[in-house]
Amino acid sequence: MSQKDQDKKFQFALAKENYILLAIGFGIIILGFILMIGGRSNDPAVFNEDIFSFRRITLAPIVVLFGFMFEIYAIMKKPKSEK
């Protein structure tokens, strides 16, 4: 097997830059889910209004959706050609 055939055999589907962007997008999604955490009541007989806070109802889902859009961008981005 020639060196050229071995190079083709071990190529990844995406470039290193794409994988870095995928990791950043994954971090953004995790951050969105962390923002959703909380709002429970210590006493089950008492209703806690904190579950309807802006952070949990509006901000966190927007962050998660942005993370998913960023993931799509990271996959679709063409790597810079190396000369």
C-alpha positions as a Markdown table, in Angstrom:
| # | Residue | x | y | z |
|---|---|---|---|---|
| 1 | Met | 0.0 | 0.0 | 0.0 |
| 2 | Ser | 1.4 | 3.4 | -0.9 |
| 3 | Gln | 1.7 | 6.4 | 1.4 |
| 4 | Lys | -1.1 | 8.2 | -0.5 |
| 5 | Asp | -3.5 | 5.2 | 0.0 |
| 6 | Gln | -2.7 | 5.2 | 3.8 |
| 7 | Asp | -3.3 | 8.9 | 4.0 |
| 8 | Lys | -6.8 | 8.5 | 2.4 |
| 9 | Lys | -7.6 | 5.6 | 4.7 |
| 10 | Phe | -7.0 | 7.6 | 7.9 |
| 11 | Gln | -8.7 | 10.9 | 7.0 |
| 12 | Phe | -11.5 | 12.1 | 9.3 |
| 13 | Ala | -14.8 | 13.3 | 7.9 |
| 14 | Leu | -14.3 | 16.8 | 9.1 |
| 15 | Ala | -11.3 | 19.0 | 9.7 |
| 16 | Lys | -9.8 | 19.8 | 13.2 |
| 17 | Glu | -11.4 | 23.3 | 13.1 |
| 18 | Asn | -14.9 | 21.7 | 12.7 |
| 19 | Tyr | -14.3 | 19.4 | 15.7 |
| 20 | Ile | -13.3 | 22.3 | 17.8 |
| 21 | Leu | -16.4 | 24.2 | 16.8 |
| 22 | Leu | -18.5 | 21.1 | 17.5 |
| 23 | Ala | -17.1 | 21.0 | 21.0 |
| 24 | Ile | -17.9 | 24.7 | 21.6 |
| 25 | Gly | -21.5 | 24.1 | 20.3 |
| 26 | Phe | -21.8 | 21.2 | 22.7 |
| 27 | Gly | -20.7 | 23.4 | 25.6 |
| 28 | Ile | -23.3 | 26.0 | 24.6 |
| 29 | Ile | -26.0 | 23.3 | 24.7 |
| 30 | Ile | -24.8 | 22.1 | 28.1 |
| 31 | Leu | -24.9 | 25.7 | 29.4 |
| 32 | Gly | -28.5 | 26.0 | 28.2 |
| 33 | Phe | -29.5 | 22.9 | 30.1 |
| 34 | Ile | -27.7 | 24.1 | 33.2 |
| 35 | Leu | -29.6 | 27.4 | 33.0 |
| 36 | Met | -32.8 | 25.3 | 33.1 |
| 37 | Ile | -31.9 | 23.6 | 36.4 |
| 38 | Gly | -33.7 | 24.6 | 39.6 |
| 39 | Gly | -37.0 | 26.0 | 40.8 |
| 40 | Arg | -38.1 | 23.1 | 42.9 |
| 41 | Ser | -39.7 | 23.5 | 46.2 |
| 42 | Asn | -38.4 | 21.8 | 49.4 |
| 43 | Asp | -42.0 | 21.2 | 50.6 |
| 44 | Pro | -44.1 | 19.3 | 48.0 |
| 45 | Ala | -47.3 | 21.0 | 49.4 |
| 46 | Val | -45.9 | 24.5 | 48.5 |
| 47 | Phe | -45.8 | 25.7 | 44.9 |
| 48 | Asn | -42.7 | 27.6 | 43.9 |
| 49 | Glu | -43.1 | 30.4 | 41.4 |
| 50 | Asp | -39.4 | 30.2 | 40.5 |
| 51 | Ile | -40.0 | 27.5 | 37.9 |
| 52 | Phe | -41.5 | 30.3 | 35.7 |
| 53 | Ser | -38.5 | 32.6 | 35.8 |
| 54 | Phe | -37.2 | 34.3 | 32.7 |
| 55 | Arg | -34.0 | 32.3 | 32.9 |
| 56 | Arg | -35.8 | 28.9 | 32.7 |
| 57 | Ile | -38.6 | 29.7 | 30.4 |
| 58 | Thr | -37.0 | 32.1 | 27.9 |
| 59 | Leu | -33.3 | 32.4 | 28.1 |
| 60 | Ala | -32.3 | 28.7 | 28.5 |
| 61 | Pro | -34.3 | 27.5 | 25.5 |
| 62 | Ile | -32.9 | 30.3 | 23.3 |
| 63 | Val | -29.3 | 29.3 | 24.4 |
| 64 | Val | -30.0 | 25.6 | 23.6 |
| 65 | Leu | -31.4 | 26.5 | 20.2 |
| 66 | Phe | -28.4 | 28.7 | 19.5 |
| 67 | Gly | -26.2 | 25.8 | 20.5 |
| 68 | Phe | -27.9 | 23.5 | 18.0 |
| 69 | Met | -27.7 | 26.1 | 15.2 |
| 70 | Phe | -24.0 | 26.5 | 16.0 |
| 71 | Glu | -23.6 | 22.7 | 15.7 |
| 72 | Ile | -25.1 | 22.8 | 12.2 |
| 73 | Tyr | -22.8 | 25.7 | 11.3 |
| 74 | Ala | -19.8 | 23.7 | 12.7 |
| 75 | Ile | -20.7 | 20.7 | 10.6 |
| 76 | Met | -21.4 | 22.6 | 7.4 |
| 77 | Lys | -18.4 | 25.0 | 7.6 |
| 78 | Lys | -15.8 | 24.2 | 4.9 |
| 79 | Pro | -12.2 | 24.1 | 6.3 |
| 80 | Lys | -9.7 | 26.5 | 4.9 |
| 81 | Ser | -7.6 | 24.9 | 2.2 |
| 82 | Glu | -4.0 | 24.3 | 3.1 |
| 83 | Lys | -1.5 | 25.0 | 0.4 |
